[in-house]
Amino acid sequence: MKKALLICISCVFLSLSGRGQLPVQQSDPGPVDPEIGIVEQLEDTLPADLLLVNHRGEKAFLGDLVDKTTVISLVYYRCPSICSPLMNGIAEVIDKTDMKIGRDYQVLTISFDPCEGTDLALNKHRNYMNLIKAPEADSGWTFFTADSATIKRITHATGFKYKPAGNDFIHVAAIIVISPERKITRYLNGTYFQPFEFKMALIEASKGQAGPTINRVLQYCYSYDPEGKQYVLSITRVTGIMISLIAVSIFLWLSVRPLFRKKQQISA
């Protein structure tokens, strides 16, 4: 009876881990390359010859722009959903951290919509300079546009996956931290950033140290709703995680319980 129960619990756990399907014997297909999301490229170096146009209409290569720890955010300026909360989150953490933008680090916001021009970048720059308190942000936070070839290269190099949806795009919210040598050292997902985590990511990048993404589990628990154009809590995923944890707990309890009984009988 106990053995049957253990097998049943194991099957439940395996089926939940496989999102409702029992595993079959097949060759390992390797890591999944999502259509929308981020495939982390930690420790990869971004190309120096990516040509960008800033909100003043000035052209510059990424290799010339990156002379210190740099935070990159990939957005599109017409975005009706998560791009504005993302940039709001950047503005908020800039004001909350004790590291000085423009001196200790810089922020490069780049549009991945090739149809967007300097006028939209300039409007965004003005809006956030009025919002942010740090006076150094005027020179430390720059807004860029680029042509389609450059956008393809930078999104590929950073592992940023997005998909056109009519006149808009479906994409995730994240910032990418790179070292002064353009090496990717950290991804911070979401639209809100803890000042301590943000500061640590900057310090690690200044030393060229790559770090894992801490809040990946939060990204898994949320899914994008293309109709509502927002991230919503995935009840199915959260429930699956909870059931899996309960199943594992029961499995461990049933496995360890006979050992305790045997130990008590020996002691008696």
Secondary structure as GFF3:
##gff-version 3
##sequence-region A 1 268
A	DSSP	alpha_helix	2	17	.	.	.	ID=ss1
A	DSSP	beta_strand	37	38	.	.	.	ID=ss2
A	DSSP	beta_strand	51	54	.	.	.	ID=ss3
A	DSSP	beta_strand	59	61	.	.	.	ID=ss4
A	DSSP	alpha_helix	62	65	.	.	.	ID=ss5
A	DSSP	beta_strand	69	75	.	.	.	ID=ss6
A	DSSP	alpha_helix	83	96	.	.	.	ID=ss7
A	DSSP	beta_strand	105	111	.	.	.	ID=ss8
A	DSSP	alpha_helix	118	131	.	.	.	ID=ss9
A	DSSP	alpha_helix	137	140	.	.	.	ID=ss10
A	DSSP	beta_strand	141	145	.	.	.	ID=ss11
A	DSSP	alpha_helix	148	158	.	.	.	ID=ss12
A	DSSP	beta_strand	160	161	.	.	.	ID=ss13
A	DSSP	beta_strand	163	165	.	.	.	ID=ss14
A	DSSP	beta_strand	168	170	.	.	.	ID=ss15
A	DSSP	beta_strand	174	178	.	.	.	ID=ss16
A	DSSP	beta_strand	184	189	.	.	.	ID=ss17
A	DSSP	alpha_helix	195	206	.	.	.	ID=ss18
A	DSSP	alpha_helix	216	221	.	.	.	ID=ss19
A	DSSP	beta_strand	222	225	.	.	.	ID=ss20
A	DSSP	beta_strand	230	233	.	.	.	ID=ss21
A	DSSP	alpha_helix	235	267	.	.	.	ID=ss22
###
